[in-house]
């Protein structure tokens, strides 16, 4: 007999146990031949005093099975609790979040009956690095981190996904008209990698107009690849535009492990009432079946689910008097799917999964090291005055040749020299020191400059080196500079 494939399973909180039981019943009846290894995560673990929300021993199961089917969890209210999803994704390097957003018109209402879009979201970096500080009485900061390896990995994954699943186009979305270095890196990497896939159409949108067009005309998109925050937002928009967030499954893929889930939350207000829709988790499980090579079972389950939807057997969240025929609960919906195993929809398009091997995973590319030279520094001060000229005149006396004050910005806007009187200023000032011609300096000279500024009575809260890489400046100008 074939060996059953072990997977780690967490039933979660709220409606989690109900929809997980329904999902596992369907998988069992479909003869998926899975061995379930249950772990405890979520609210009960948080309340034991474990701030990560996951028992330390659970990591061993995840490392062993390398596949995790997870129901939604509840994070207790109040401070001190970290997001378990973010912890798992980042700790296990699940860098690709894959969210198919498909319309099931006319059986589930949508204004876009032909929508079939996949959002591939970078899952580890960006503002979700969670590096935040309060720097002054008036200013806080959150660091946006975009790396070359992380960017290359997610973009290459998106193109490999499109190739494997027969998709025709990959669209990149970023905001590189404003964030020219971070989002610029993302866009530039996309343009370079796209050339390696000439059979796949490629395009780029600025994230704001791209999001607007996704909401208004989603049929124009096939696969979308984007950064962490943008992807989090537009994947929920896309799922709702398709018909219901409750129908969307999600995969989180890494080179060593993968996690599958619904994109919705634990909905504790309806827990235990047998009214929750298990479809999101079930479709996440279908993604899992494809990931572990059980494409025939994935087709059987997915098509049975489509036939159930087509037959008008609907849970409360998608039930409507016009298109639905029978209102059912969680358990009854699972029974209806099981009854249709082996059947295919007649109006909705049946699914077919690629049976010709597994998807090619990206291979990390070595970084070519550039010649890095320090040419100056941005020194950030907390200063409670309001006149930038007063600050500039006093700070200009602080020199350490060749480093001298070039400009001062407030919230990124140049206010000295020659700032505008209308510019609103807080107590957070970026003071740029360099030579006029960006002559390289020893970092010891930067430290000496900081000492001079400190001894002059200024409150230094942060510094950022100004560097060139292979002679090219690698820092942004001030707005208005």
C-alpha positions in Angstrom: 0.0 0.0 0.0 1.2 3.5 -0.7 2.6 5.4 2.3 0.2 8.0 3.7 1.6 11.5 3.5 1.9 13.2 6.9 0.7 16.8 7.3 0.6 19.0 10.3 -2.9 20.3 11.1 -4.1 23.0 13.5 -7.8 23.5 14.2 -7.4 27.0 15.4 -10.0 29.2 17.2 -13.5 30.5 16.6 -15.0 28.7 13.6 -11.6 27.0 13.0 -12.5 23.6 14.5 -15.8 23.4 12.6 -14.4 24.3 9.2 -11.3 22.1 9.7 -13.5 19.1 10.6 -15.6 19.7 7.5 -12.4 20.0 5.3 -10.8 16.8 6.7 -14.0 14.8 6.2 -14.0 15.8 2.5 -10.3 14.9 2.2 -10.8 11.6 3.8 -13.8 10.7 1.6 -11.8 11.7 -1.5 -9.2 9.1 -0.5 -6.4 11.7 -0.1 -4.4 9.3 2.1 -3.1 11.8 4.5 -1.8 11.3 8.0 -2.9 14.2 10.3 -0.5 15.3 13.0 -2.4 17.8 15.2 -0.7 20.7 17.0 -2.2 23.4 19.2 -1.8 27.1 18.2 -3.6 30.3 18.8 -5.6 31.8 21.7 -5.1 28.9 24.2 -1.4 29.0 23.6 -1.2 32.8 23.9 -3.1 32.6 27.2 -0.5 30.1 28.5 2.0 32.9 28.4 3.6 32.0 25.1 3.6 35.3 23.2 4.2 33.7 19.8 1.0 31.7 19.9 2.7 28.4 19.1 4.1 25.7 21.4 7.8 25.2 21.0 7.3 21.5 20.3 5.0 22.3 17.3 8.0 23.5 15.3 9.3 19.9 15.3 6.1 18.7 13.6 6.3 21.4 11.0 9.9 20.6 10.2 9.1 16.9 9.9 6.0 17.1 7.7 6.9 20.3 5.8 3.2 20.8 5.1 0.9 22.8 7.4 -2.9 23.0 7.0 -4.0 25.8 9.4 -7.4 27.0 10.4 -7.9 30.7 11.5 -6.8 31.7 14.9 -7.8 34.4 17.4 -5.1 36.8 18.8 -6.2 38.0 22.2 -6.9 41.7 22.6 -4.3 43.8 24.3 -0.5 44.4 23.8 2.3 41.9 23.8 0.9 39.4 21.3 2.7 39.0 18.0 0.9 37.8 14.9 1.3 34.1 14.6 0.8 34.1 10.8 3.7 36.6 10.5 5.8 34.6 12.9 5.3 31.3 11.0 5.8 32.9 7.5 9.0 34.7 8.4 10.5 32.1 10.8 10.1 29.3 8.2 10.8 31.6 5.2 7.5 31.1 3.5 8.2 33.9 1.1 5.4 33.5 -1.5 1.8 34.1 -0.5 -0.4 32.7 -3.3 -4.1 33.8 -3.4 -6.3 32.8 -6.3 -9.3 35.0 -6.7 -12.0 33.5 -8.9 -15.6 34.5 -9.6 -18.3 31.8 -9.6 -21.0 33.7 -11.4 -24.0 33.5 -11.6 -24.0 31.2 -8.5 -22.1 33.7 -6.3 -22.9 37.3 -7.1 -20.2 39.5 -8.6 -20.0 42.3 -11.0 -17.1 40.6 -12.7 -18.2 37.1 -13.8 -15.0 36.3 -15.8 -12.5 37.1 -13.1 -9.7 34.6 -12.6 -6.7 36.3 -11.0 -3.9 35.1 -8.8 -2.2 37.5 -6.4 1.4 36.5 -5.6 2.6 38.5 -2.6 6.0 38.8 -1.2 5.6 37.4 2.4 8.6 38.3 4.5 9.9 41.9 3.9 8.6 45.4 3.3 7.0 47.2 6.2 6.1 43.8 7.7 9.6 43.5 9.0 8.0 45.1 12.0 11.0 47.4 12.8 9.4 50.5 14.4 10.7 53.2 16.7 9.4 56.4 18.3 12.2 58.8 17.7 10.9 62.1 19.1 7.8 63.4 20.9 6.1 63.9 17.6 7.6 61.3 15.2 7.5 57.6 14.8 9.1 55.5 12.1 8.6 52.1 10.4 11.4 50.7 8.2 10.6 49.5 4.8 13.1 46.7 3.9 13.3 45.4 0.3 16.1 43.0 -0.4 17.7 41.9 -3.7 17.4 38.1 -2.8 13.8 38.4 -1.6 12.7 40.4 -4.6 14.4 38.1 -7.1 12.9 35.0 -5.4 9.3 36.2 -5.4 9.3 37.6 -8.9 10.9 34.4 -10.3 8.3 32.4 -8.4 5.5 34.4 -10.0 6.9 33.6 -13.5 7.4 30.0 -12.7 3.9 29.8 -11.3 2.5 31.3 -14.5 4.5 28.9 -16.7 3.5 25.8 -14.7 -0.2 26.6 -14.5 -0.5 27.9 -18.1 -1.0 31.5 -17.2 -0.4 34.1 -19.9 0.6 37.3 -18.2 2.4 38.5 -15.1 1.7 42.1 -13.8 4.0 43.8 -11.4 2.7 46.5 -9.1 4.9 48.9 -7.1 5.3 52.6 -6.2 8.7 53.4 -7.7 7.7 56.8 -8.8 8.0 57.8 -5.2 10.1 55.2 -3.5 12.8 55.1 -6.2 15.3 52.9 -4.4 13.1 50.3 -2.6 10.3 50.0 -5.0 12.7 50.9 -7.8 14.7 47.7 -6.9 11.4 45.7 -7.1 10.5 47.1 -10.5 14.0 46.8 -12.0 14.3 43.2 -10.9 10.9 42.4 -12.4 12.0 43.9 -15.8 15.2 41.9 -15.8 13.6 38.6 -14.9 10.7 39.1 -17.3 13.1 38.9 -20.2 13.9 35.3 -19.2 10.2 34.3 -19.9 9.5 35.6 -23.4 6.4 33.4 -23.8 4.7 35.2 -20.9 3.4 38.7 -21.3 4.6 41.3 -18.7 3.5 44.7 -17.6 3.9 47.1 -14.7 1.4 49.4 -12.9 2.0 52.0 -10.2 0.1 50.4 -7.3 -2.6 53.1 -6.9 -3.8 53.0 -10.5 -3.2 49.2 -10.6 -5.5 48.7 -7.6 -8.1 50.9 -9.1 -8.1 48.9 -12.3 -8.2 45.7 -10.4 -11.3 46.8 -8.6 -13.0 48.1 -11.8 -11.8 45.7 -14.4 -10.1 42.6 -12.9 -10.5 40.6 -16.1 -7.5 42.3 -17.5 -5.2 40.7 -14.9 -3.9 37.1 -14.8 -1.0 36.8 -12.3 -0.1 39.9 -10.1 3.2 40.0 -8.2 3.8 42.7 -5.7 5.3 43.6 -2.3 4.0 42.5 1.1 1.8 45.4 2.1 0.4 46.1 -1.3 -0.3 42.4 -1.8 -2.1 42.1 1.5 -4.4 44.9 0.6 -5.1 44.0 -3.1 -5.6 40.3 -2.4 -8.5 41.1 0.0 -9.9 43.6 -2.6 -9.6 41.0 -5.3 -11.3 38.2 -3.2 -14.2 40.5 -2.4 -14.5 41.7 -6.0 -14.7 38.0 -7.1 -17.6 37.4 -4.8 -16.6 36.7 -1.2 -13.5 36.8 1.0 -15.0 33.7 2.6 -14.4 31.6 -0.6 -10.7 32.3 -0.9 -7.9 30.0 0.0 -4.3 30.9 0.5 -0.9 29.2 0.2 2.3 30.3 1.8 5.2 28.7 0.0 8.9 28.4 0.9 11.7 26.2 -0.3 11.5 23.9 2.8 7.9 24.1 4.0 4.4 25.3 3.0 1.4 26.5 4.9 -2.2 26.5 3.6 -5.2 28.3 5.0 -8.3 30.4 4.4 -7.7 34.1 4.1 -10.6 35.0 6.5 -10.4 35.3 10.2 -11.7 33.1 13.1 -15.1 34.9 13.3 -15.7 34.0 17.0 -19.2 35.7 16.9 -20.5 32.7 14.8 -18.4 30.0 16.3 -20.2 26.7 17.3 -23.4 27.6 15.4 -22.8 25.3 12.3 -23.2 28.2 9.9 -19.6 29.0 8.8 -18.6 28.4 5.3 -15.6 25.9 5.0 -14.9 26.8 1.4 -11.9 29.0 2.0 -10.0 26.4 4.0 -11.1 23.6 1.7 -9.7 25.5 -1.4 -6.5 26.1 0.6 -6.4 22.4 1.1 -6.8 21.9 -2.6 -3.7 24.1 -3.1 -2.0 21.8 -0.6 -2.9 18.7 -2.5 -1.4 20.2 -5.7 1.7 21.1 -3.7 2.3 17.6 -2.5 1.6 16.1 -5.9 -1.9 14.7 -5.4 -3.3 16.6 -8.5 -5.9 13.9 -9.2 -7.4 14.3 -5.7 -7.2 18.1 -6.0 -9.2 17.9 -9.2 -11.8 15.6 -7.6 -12.3 17.8 -4.5 -12.2 21.1 -6.4 -14.7 19.9 -9.1 -17.0 18.4 -6.5 -17.0 21.8 -4.7 -17.7 23.6 -7.9 -20.6 21.2 -8.6 -22.0 21.9 -5.1 -21.8 25.7 -5.7 -23.4 25.2 -9.1 -26.2 23.2 -7.6 -27.1 26.1 -5.4 -26.1 24.4 -2.1 -24.9 27.4 -0.2 -24.0 28.5 3.3 -25.5 31.6 4.8 -22.7 34.0 3.7 -23.3 33.5 0.0 -27.0 32.4 0.0 -29.4 34.6 -2.0 -33.0 34.0 -2.9 -32.3 34.4 -6.7 -29.5 31.9 -7.3 -29.4 29.6 -4.2 -31.6 26.5 -3.9 -30.8 25.2 -0.4 -29.4 26.9 2.7 -27.1 24.6 4.6 -24.8 24.6 7.5 -21.1 23.8 7.8 -21.6 20.0 8.2 -24.3 19.8 5.6 -22.2 21.7 3.1 -19.3 19.2 3.6 -21.8 16.3 3.1 -23.0 17.9 -0.2 -19.4 18.1 -1.5 -18.7 14.5 -0.5 -21.9 13.4 -2.3 -20.6 15.0 -5.5 -17.0 13.6 -5.4 -16.3 12.2 -8.9 -18.7 14.7 -10.5 -17.9 17.9 -12.5 -19.8 21.2 -12.9 -21.7 21.7 -16.1 -21.9 25.5 -16.3 -18.8 26.5 -14.3 -15.5 25.5 -15.9 -14.1 22.2 -14.5 -10.5 22.5 -13.1 -7.6 20.7 -14.5 -4.2 20.6 -12.8 -0.9 20.2 -14.5 0.1 16.5 -14.1 3.5 16.9 -15.7 5.8 17.1 -12.7 6.0 19.7 -9.9 6.5 23.4 -10.3 10.1 24.6 -10.7 11.1 26.5 -7.5 13.4 29.5 -7.8 17.1 29.0 -6.9 18.7 31.8 -4.9 21.1 33.8 -7.0 24.5 34.8 -5.5 24.9 38.5 -4.9 27.6 40.3 -6.9 29.3 42.5 -4.3 29.8 46.2 -5.4 32.5 48.6 -4.2 30.9 50.4 -1.3 32.2 53.8 -0.2 30.9 56.2 2.5 30.6 59.7 1.1 28.6 61.4 4.0 25.9 60.8 6.5 22.3 61.9 7.3 22.2 62.8 11.0 18.7 62.9 12.5 18.1 65.3 15.4 15.3 66.0 17.8 15.2 69.8 17.9 12.2 71.6 19.3 12.7 74.9 17.6 10.6 76.0 14.6 12.9 78.1 12.4 15.0 75.9 10.1 17.4 78.8 9.4 18.3 79.0 13.1 19.0 75.3 13.2 21.0 75.4 9.9 23.1 78.4 10.9 24.0 76.8 14.3 24.5 73.3 12.9 26.6 74.7 10.0 29.3 75.6 12.5 29.8 71.8 13.1 32.2 70.7 10.5 34.8 67.9 10.0 36.5 68.4 6.7 35.3 67.4 4.1 32.0 66.8 5.8 29.8 69.9 6.0 26.1 70.7 6.1 24.5 70.3 2.7 20.8 70.5 3.6 18.1 70.0 6.3 14.8 68.3 5.6 11.7 67.9 7.8 9.5 64.8 7.0 11.6 64.5 3.8 11.0 68.1 2.5 14.0 70.4 2.2 13.7 73.3 4.6 17.3 74.6 4.7 18.8 76.3 2.8 16.2 78.2 0.9 13.1 76.4 2.3 9.6 77.7 2.0 7.9 79.4 5.0 4.7 77.5 4.4 6.3 74.0 5.1 5.0 72.5 8.3 7.8 71.2 10.5 7.9 68.7 13.4 10.7 68.1 15.9 12.4 65.6 13.7 15.1 66.9 11.4 17.3 65.2 8.8 20.7 66.9 8.5 22.8 65.9 5.5 26.5 66.2 5.7 28.9 65.4 2.8 31.3 67.1 0.5 30.0 68.9 -2.6 31.6 66.3 -4.9 30.8 63.2 -2.7 34.4 62.5 -1.9 34.8 59.2 -0.1 35.6 59.5 3.6 36.7 57.2 6.4 33.9 56.3 8.7 36.0 57.6 11.6 35.4 61.1 10.2 31.7 60.5 10.5 32.1 59.5 14.1 34.2 62.6 14.8 31.4 64.7 13.2 28.8 63.1 15.4 30.9 63.8 18.5 31.3 67.5 17.5 27.5 67.8 17.0 26.8 66.0 20.3 29.2 68.3 22.2 27.4 71.3 20.6 24.3 70.2 22.5 22.3 68.6 19.7 20.2 65.5 20.4 21.2 62.9 17.8 18.4 60.2 17.5 19.6 58.3 14.4 22.2 58.3 11.6 22.2 56.8 8.1 25.4 56.5 6.1 25.4 58.0 2.6 27.1 55.4 0.4 28.0 54.9 -3.2 28.0 51.4 -4.8 30.4 51.1 -7.7 30.5 54.9 -7.7 26.7 55.3 -8.0 24.9 57.3 -5.3 22.6 55.0 -3.3 20.4 57.5 -1.4 17.4 59.6 -2.2 17.5 63.4 -2.6 15.4 65.6 -0.4 12.0 66.7 -1.7 12.7 70.1 -3.2 16.5 69.5 -3.4 
